[in-house]
Amino acid sequence: MTPRFAFRSTVVFLGLFVCSSANAADAAHDWLMKINHAARDLEYEGIFVYQHDAQLEAMQIFHKVENHSSRERLVSLNGAPREIVRDENEVRCYWPDKNSVMVEYRKAEGKGFPSILPERLQDLDEYYVLKLGNTERVTGRVAQLVIVKPADQYRYGYHLWADVDTGLLLKADLLDTQGAVLEQFMFTQVNIGAKIPAAALAPGMTGKSMTWYREEGDTRKVPEKPGWSATQLPKGFKLSAHMTRRLPMRKQPVEHLVYTDGLATVSVFVEKQEKGAKPFMRGASRMGAVNAMSAQMNDYQITTVGEVPAATVSLIGASVAPTQ
């Protein structure tokens, strides 16, 4: 083989490799979009399990779409009884053992199986390697595996199994930086395309005798400029939302900053502490894949929380300071 021919062959091979990798990423991205639309646009009911920290929780879900809007009800099947009812505008959490109902006014999107992905999936290939795996059987259905591998130690990876026929997410593994499973969601039974009656979306408990805690005020009003900001962010993380919220059981308004890379999300809450008030948490904590860190700065408590590695929460949380 002549040097010139060898060079040309190498160039052609590299070109084919780059094109193949790009096509693989595009195909995986298309599947992520399909997963997104299926979770929001289809009607379904089923039972799924959530496993984390050697704990196993079972939930029943009803998801109905009407007039281009979705409404959802989740019922716990083990452990402490609880229900969650959410629509496009608010989320209601019923806790009968605590005799309370928590109401938050916000758009219900993402981070609730099977709708775990944000609506907008942009620039993911800069911070994650996307590719398709094999087709496998999950919950008695043929599923396509989508692999989302992080490019650095500041974000988690995902293995997602989507129903080949409809795109509905049937199983999801959240992986740490070493590839170990931190959390797993999986349908044990599911009826896709089921006609959900209105009665299935009504909470099983009326809440009449319970104490209601409502988020006060309009959280959609955004001040022109944040009073606080994070000065150290992992590559790709940007401020995506900023609001002032009046949370249930909180006297002082809380400034809420949301940073995201398009998939992973970190929230920063800044709350002015009243004299003598005890902070609800100190230092670092973890539950499943969620890491949190809380610190005091003068009269303010700064809490950083997200479904990201502890290093990400630490980097962002330690850099939060008043905006100059």
N, C-alpha and C positions, 0 to 999 in steps of 0.2 A: 504494500500500500504506500503510495507516494505521500510525502508530507502535506501537499496541498489537498489531496483527497481526504486524508485523515482529518485535516483541519475543518474541511467542509462537512464531513460526517459528524464531527463533534458539535459544530454550530447547529446543524439540523437536529441532532439529538437533544441539545439544550433547548432549542426552540420548541420541539415537540413536548419536552418535559414541562416547560413553563406554561404552554397552552393547556396541557393536561391538568396541571395543578390549578390553573385559573378556572377551567371548566368544572373541576371537582368542587372548588369553593363556591362557584355560582350555583351548582346543583344543590349543595348543602344549604346555601342561603335561601334558595327557593323553597326547600322543605321547611325551614324555620318560618318563612312567611305563611306557608300552608298550615303549620301548627298554630300560628297566631290566629289566622282567620277561623279555623275550625273551632277553637276553644271559645271564640266570641260569637260566631254566627250559627253554630249548630245547636239543636236541642238534644239534650241527653240527660240520662239519669244513671246512677250507679253507686258502687261502694269502692272506695280506695283506701289503702293503708299508707301511713306515713311513719317511717322508721328513722329514728335519730337517737344517738346516745344510749343505745341498748333499750330504747323504749319503742313501743309499737302502738300507734293510734289508728283507729278505724273511723272513717267518716262516710256518711251518705250524702250525695249531692244531687240536686235538681237544678237544671239550667234551662231556662226558657227564653226565647227570643220573640218579641212582639213589637211591631211598628219600628223596626230597626233598633230597638233597645233591648238589652238583656237584663234579666233578673235571676238571682241565684239564692239557693238556700242550702246550707250545710248543717248536718246534725251529727254530733258525736255519738258513737256507738259503744264506746268504752271509756272508762275513767270518769272524771267529773262531767255531769251533763251540761251541755252548752249548745247553742245554736247561733248561726251567723246568717243574716239575711242582707243581701247587698244588691243595689241596682246602680244606675249610672251616676247617682247623686250622693248616696249615703250608704254607710255600713252600720248595721245594728248587731250588737253582740249581746246575747241573752245568757246570763250566768245565774241560774236558779239557786245554786249553793251559796252564792254571795248576795242573793236577792237583789240583783242589779241588772240594768240594761245600759250599755255604753253605745252612744250614737256619735259617729264621726261623719262630717259632711265632706266628702271627697269623691273624686271619680274612681270607681272600682276597676282598676286595670292592673294586670300583671300580678305576679307573686302569690297567686292562689291556684293550686293545681286544679285543672290542667292548663290554666291560663297563667303560666309562670313567666312568659316572655313579655317585655314591654311592647307597646304598639309600634314604635319606630325602631327599626333595626338598621342602623347606619354605621358605616365605617368599621364594622366588626372585624373585617379581615386584616385591619392594621394591628389589632391587639389580641386576636384569636386566630387559630388555624381551624378552618371549617372543612369537614370532609364527611362523606357517607360511609357507613359501615355495611354490614350484611343485613339481610332481612331475617327476622326471627319471629317466633310465635310468642305473643304476649296476650294474656287474657283470652286465649282461644282465637286470636285474630293474627293475621300476618302484619308485621310491623317493620318499618324502615328505621334503622339506627342512624342517628345524626350525631357526629362527634364534634364537640366544641372544646378545643384545647387552648388554654391561655398561653400568651407569649412571654409572661413573666410571673413573678411570685406574688403580684398584687391582686390577682383575681382567681376565681375558681374555674374549674372546667365542668362540662356537662356531657352526659350520655343521655340522649333522648330517643325514645322509641315511639314512632308515630304510626297510627293505623294507615295502611297503604291505601285503602279505599276512600277514607274521609279526611285524613290528616290529623285527626284528634290524637292528642298526646295520651298514650296508654301507660307509659312508665318513664320516670326521670331519675337519674342518679346525679347528685352534685358531688364533685370530686375535689379533694384538697390538692395542694401543690405537689404532693407525692403520688397522686393518682388514687388514693384511698377514698372509699365512699363515705361521705359525711352525712348525707341525707338521701332517702329514697322514697319516692311516691310511686304507687302502682295501683291501677284498677284491678280489683279481684273479680268484679263483674260490671258490665256496662251495657247500656241500651242506647245506641246512637240513633238519632232520628225519632226518639220516643215523643209522643204528644204529652206534654206536661200540663196537667190541669192546674188551674189557679189555686186550688186548695193545697196542692203540694208545696206551694211557695209561702203559704201562711205559717208563721211560727207556731210551734206546738204549745208554747206558753204565751199567755196574753201580755204578761208584764204589768198588769193592772196593780198588783200589790207590791211591785218591785220599785226600787229607787232608780230613777232615770238620770243618767249623767250625759248631758249634751254638750258638744263642742259649740261654744258661743261665737257669734260674729261671723263675718264673711272671710273665710280663709283664702279666697281668690284675690283679694285686694293685695297687691304687691307694692311695697314702698319703692320709691324711685331708686334708692340705693341701699344695699344691705348695710346694716350697722356693724355686722361682723363678716369675716370671710376667712377661708383657709388659704394659706400662702404656699403650702407644700402639697402637691397633688401628684399621684402616679401618672405616668404618661397616658393621655387619652381621656382622663377624667375632667369634666367641665361642669360648671354650675348650670343646672337645667331648670331649677325652680327655686323660688324664694318667696316666703310668705310669713305673715305674722298670724299666729294661731292662739285661740283661747281654748286650751284643752280641758276636758272634764277633770274636776277635782284640782284645778290649778287656778290660783287667784291672779297671778301675773300672766300677761301675754308672753308667748314663747316665740322667739324668732327661729324659723325653720329653713335650713338650707339643704338643698338636694344636689348631690354631685353624682354624675354617671359617666360611664364610658360607652353607653349605648346598650349595655347588657347588665353589668353590675351597678348597684346603686348604694350610695352611702348618704345617710341623713345626719345632719348636725342640728342639735337643739340648744339654743342659748336662752337661759332663763335667769332673770334677776331674782336673787334669794332674799326673802324677808328676814329681818333680824330674828335670830334664834331658831330659824327653820332648819330642820335636818335634811340634807340632800337624800333623794330616794336611792342613790347608789354612789359608790366611790370606786375608783380604780377600774380594773378590767374584768369582764365577765364573758361567758360564752354559753350559748344554748344551740345545740346542733351546729348549723353552719353560720349562725348569726353571732358576730362578735360586737362587743360594746365597750366603750371606755368613757369614764366620766371624770372630770377634773374641775377644780375651782380656780377662778381667776377674779381676784378682788371680790365683788359682791355677786358674781355671776357663776352659775353652774353650766358647764359645757359638756354635753353628752353626744358622743358620736357612735352611731350604730349602723350596721349593714351586713348583708349576706356576702361578706368578703373575708379574706384572711385577716388575722389579727394585726399583721404588719401594715395593712392598708388603713385600718381604723386608727392605729397608733400614729402613723405618718400624718394623716389628715387632722385628727383630733388635736395633736400636739401643736399644730401650726395655726389653729384658729385664734384670731385676734381682732380687736376693733379695726374697722376699715379706716384707713388713713385718708 
